[in-house]
Amino acid sequence: MNQPKQPLAERMRPQRLSRLKGQEEITGPGTAIHGAIKQDQPFSMILWGPPGCGKTTLARIMSTATGAAFTQFSAVLSGVKDIRAVIASARTALDEDGARTLLFVDEIHRFNKSQQDAFLPHVESGLITLVGATTENPSFEVIPALLSRCKVFVLKTLSAKALTEIVAAALNDTENGLGQTGLTLGPEALLLLTESADGDARRALNSLEIAAEMALAEKETAISTELVHRASAEQFLRYDKTGEEHYNLISALHKSLRGSDPDAAIYWLQRMLMGGEDPLYIARRMIRFASEDIGNADPNALTVALNATETYRMLGSPEGELALSQAALYLSTAPKSNRIYTAHKAAAKCVKKTGALEAPLHIRNAPTRLMKDLGYGKNYRYAHDHENAFTVQDYLPESLGDQIFYHPSSRGYEGVIKKRLTAWRAKKRHARKKQKPKSSG
């Protein structure tokens, strides 16, 4: 299976505090963070700074250096339920292995008051070491009770000197960087690269990676200023695959598919692919879409999505991406129905409400004499012995009667299913009327 290659920025993420550039004022010898790591006593903190300044890296370094289990989630989609799950996991790790947990919450300012409140007792008890990252002023975005339990550190936009060192390290690193390519980067191109990065190490490394790919494709030995220009422009297509933009684009793709707009669907698909998204993530979402939004209106949609996924697994990028485009165009132009999804939810709601109701005796299997004596399988009607392989009998628990969960639409093949079900259900109602005793009045 083709595994997506990690971006250069991720591969070059520093593993030790001494290699973290540009934040020496809060990480150097004599600082609280340096002391906490050296003495193996991590503490909860809020890291406030612009994108690409090292917030996530600093949290990872602290976790690794102190032997704490690193758990990360983004506040964009996580809620109190996710927090509870993390707390339960942290308690288990502490009880069973004596392991500490460092919980890194990206964009912590996006949590509301009740969500932030959920951290308080566990930060205070020391069950978790909370490291929150934010680009917003924590004085306004983080609740006072949590601020009082965390030390706030302000990270600066990276200087040109720090960015130059970061880029140089990536260019020369033969293990994780671009050292094996033999590419060089002249002073003017380096200056342009650092200036266009605007203090963001991730942006600088992404531009460097794109420019290097261009240089290699054009069989150049040096990354020119022209390539840096082109790379910087292309990088606007790139997006944070774990942040808000990731969810914005997948939402745009999903809604374009649902809205039967193939042009928008193929556009958002390309935006994600060109932005470095894992193609298999997109494939998985299209598989889900085929069941949720098309369903039995076109049963072949699920097959198309699955085949596109398998094709990508076999071919990888870029050849396999064509199959994803084929699937996106097929799904966007297929008839739509969410009736499988609504039936699924309705049945689950019923089960939750009614509990473990018993199956009717006549549709139970009777492999033993005792079970037959108890009435298992008695009066069961074998469907294939009847006209059109259909006969009226009960399959649901008695207390549910003729409960209906699936209401097929009239679109696509589901229209055929609807006609068939309508006829079957009419026969069932007619049989019920015949079975009802006449009133004596």
Secondary structure, DSSP 8 states (H G I E B T S, - for coil): -------HHHHT--SSGGG--S-HHHHSTTSHHHHHHHTT----EEEE--TTSSHHHHHHHHHHHHT-EEEEEETTT--HHHHHHHHHHHHHHHHHH---EEEEEETGGGS-HHHHHTTHHHHHHTSEEEEEEESS-HHHHS-HHHHTTSEEEE-----HHHHHHHHHHHHH-SSSSSGGGT-EE-HHHHHHHHHHHTT-HHHHHHHHHHHHHHHHHTT-SEE-HHHHHHHHHHGGG---TTSHHHHHHHHHHHHHHHTT-HHHHHHHHHHHHHTT--HHHHHHHHHHHIIIIIGGGSTHHHHHHHHHHHHHHHH-TTTTHHHHHHHHHHHHHS----HHHHHHHHHHHHHHHH-S----GGGS---SHHHHHTTTTTT---GGGSGGG------S-GGGTT-------SSTTHHHHHHHHHHHHHHHHHHHHHHS-----
